[in-house]
Amino acid sequence: MSNTTTDLKILRKEPQRFTWGKIDEIIDVGEYTIVKYASDTLKETFFSVYVNGKSTSTSTRSLDGALLYAIAHRANAPHLAEALGRIVNLKDDL
């Protein structure tokens, strides 16, 4: 059985258990939480998106993209993030 998790409550106490890589920082912005991490497999930095403490099962390549996705997810319109990303030139970050 794997010892990794995406459960935010656990990750705040045991960041080494994050499923997708090494956590660099956990960023809280109101009801949104962004987990900045270095991917174990892709050797890149990503931003995992949480809304109200629950994972959205989405990572982006920038903090801006993560915040856009979080807002769109909360509005129950995840495709809105991609459209807004194109408008502000973040399409490759989502």
C-alpha positions as CSV (number, residue, x, y, z in Angstrom):
1,M,0.0,0.0,0.0
2,S,1.3,3.5,-0.9
3,N,2.1,6.0,1.8
4,T,1.5,9.0,-0.5
5,T,-1.6,11.2,-0.5
6,T,-3.1,14.4,-1.8
7,D,-5.1,15.0,1.4
8,L,-4.3,18.6,2.3
9,K,-4.8,18.1,6.1
10,I,-2.1,15.4,6.0
11,L,0.2,17.3,3.7
12,R,0.3,20.3,6.0
13,K,1.8,18.0,8.7
14,E,3.7,15.6,6.5
15,P,4.6,17.3,3.1
16,Q,6.9,14.4,2.2
17,R,3.8,12.2,1.6
18,F,2.6,14.2,-1.4
19,T,1.8,11.9,-4.3
20,W,3.2,14.0,-7.2
21,G,6.5,15.2,-5.9
22,K,8.4,17.3,-3.4
23,I,6.4,20.2,-2.0
24,D,8.2,23.5,-2.1
25,E,5.4,25.7,-0.6
26,I,1.7,25.6,0.3
27,I,0.0,28.9,-0.6
28,D,-3.4,29.8,0.9
29,V,-5.5,32.5,-0.7
30,G,-8.9,32.6,1.0
31,E,-10.7,29.4,0.1
32,Y,-8.0,28.4,-2.4
33,T,-4.9,26.5,-1.7
34,I,-2.1,26.0,-4.2
35,V,0.6,23.4,-3.6
36,K,3.8,24.3,-5.4
37,Y,5.8,21.2,-6.0
38,A,8.7,19.7,-8.0
39,S,7.5,16.7,-10.1
40,D,9.3,13.5,-9.4
41,T,8.9,12.3,-13.0
42,L,8.9,15.4,-15.1
43,K,11.6,17.4,-13.3
44,E,9.5,20.6,-13.5
45,T,7.6,22.8,-11.0
46,F,3.8,22.5,-10.9
47,F,1.0,24.0,-8.9
48,S,-1.7,21.7,-7.6
49,V,-5.1,23.3,-7.1
50,Y,-7.3,22.9,-4.0
51,V,-10.7,24.6,-3.4
52,N,-12.1,24.6,0.1
53,G,-9.5,22.1,1.2
54,K,-10.3,19.5,-1.5
55,S,-8.1,18.6,-4.4
56,T,-9.4,19.5,-7.8
57,S,-7.1,16.8,-9.3
58,T,-5.5,19.5,-11.5
59,S,-2.0,20.9,-11.7
60,T,-0.8,23.9,-13.7
61,R,2.5,25.2,-14.8
62,S,2.1,28.6,-13.1
63,L,0.7,30.2,-10.0
64,D,-1.4,32.5,-12.1
65,G,-2.8,29.5,-14.0
66,A,-3.6,27.7,-10.8
67,L,-5.5,30.7,-9.4
68,L,-7.5,31.0,-12.6
69,Y,-8.3,27.3,-12.5
70,A,-9.3,27.5,-8.8
71,I,-11.7,30.4,-9.4
72,A,-13.2,28.7,-12.5
73,H,-13.5,25.4,-10.6
74,R,-15.4,27.1,-7.7
75,A,-17.8,28.6,-10.3
76,N,-18.3,25.1,-11.6
77,A,-16.9,26.2,-15.0
78,P,-13.4,24.6,-15.4
79,H,-13.4,25.3,-19.1
80,L,-13.6,29.0,-18.2
81,A,-10.0,28.8,-16.9
82,E,-8.7,27.8,-20.3
83,A,-10.6,30.6,-22.0
84,L,-9.4,33.2,-19.5
85,G,-5.9,31.8,-19.8
86,R,-6.0,32.5,-23.5
87,I,-7.2,36.0,-22.9
88,V,-4.3,36.8,-20.5
89,N,-1.8,34.7,-22.5
90,L,-1.5,31.8,-20.0
91,K,-2.7,29.1,-22.3
92,D,0.6,27.1,-21.9
93,D,0.4,27.4,-18.1
94,L,-2.9,25.6,-17.7
